Amino acid sequence: MSATPIGRSAALSAVAALAIALFAVPSFADAPKAAPEVDLELVLAVDVSYSMDTEEQRVQRDGYVAALTSPPVLDAIRDGVTGRIALAYVEWAGSDEQRVLVPWTLIDGPETAAAFANRLAGEPLRRAYRTSISSALLYGAKMFEASGFKAMRRVIDVSGDGPNNQGPPIEAMRDELIDGGVVINGLPLMLKRPMLGVSDIGDLDVYYRDCVIGGPGAFVLPVRSVAQFPDAVRSKLVMEIAGPGSETPFPPGAPNALPAAAQPKADCLAGEGLWRDRFGN
């Protein structure tokens, strides 16, 4: 006995529904991939304000390019749990002056490290107005949200030659990031005598120690001469990659690291005060 029109229609509808259900099931190939695990997500936040002269900028850039492919840094990456890190390089100056020179990149050996260093070396030097360490930290923190990686440690490494003089107060921003699980390390550049009364301060290393850095194992590594810079950058990267508590032998020319102070002494609004006294805003 042949199926009635109603029965045939119902059967076709059932087959169509089954086909739609089958095609609606996502395949494993279409499933989102898990974020790659790395030992560290590290933002290198580098000052390019006008207080940085051409020599300082060139020394800074060349120091990072050389350090990233140095055996101590590559060994530190290799000796990690996963043997890889995620790295990004950002230049900053005033509140609205942040620029990613090299975006998040997986570094897992000499080839990827060299590719990162070569890309960095090929970028032109630039300068911009004002100094907002706090805005640079906020920008770096937001970068972690879209890194595409998964890491146990997130670190912002901020280098510069002057105090915060624009943007949110540095102490409040630092504390907010620390509460969010971010570690902040500092590389204060003290290569020339401060022009007190303009925008610089003496004892910039103390300012960085008391006002900028924070989190487990945070440290300041001051640089007081051009000759120190290559060793300082290399040592700093090794310390950050290896993590708190690791044994990191310093080369003879490297400066000594300063941990965060138990009793801060620096005026964390010194930069804003100097700028206001000179320019009235």
Secondary structure, 3 states (H helix, E strand, C coil): CCCCHHHHHHHHHHHHHHHHHHHHCCCHHHCCCCCCEECCEEEEEEECECCCCHHHHHHHHHHHHHHHCCHHHHHHHHCCCCCCEEEEEEEECCCCCEEEEEEEEEECCHHHHHHHHHHHHCCCCCCECCCCHHHHHHHHHHHHHCCCCEECCEEEEEEECCCCCCCCCHHHHHHHHHHCCEEEEEEEECCCCCCECCCECCCHHHHHHHHHCECCCCEECCECCHHHHHHHHHHHHHHHHHCCCCCCCCCCCCCCCEECCCCCCCCCCHHHHHHHHHHCC
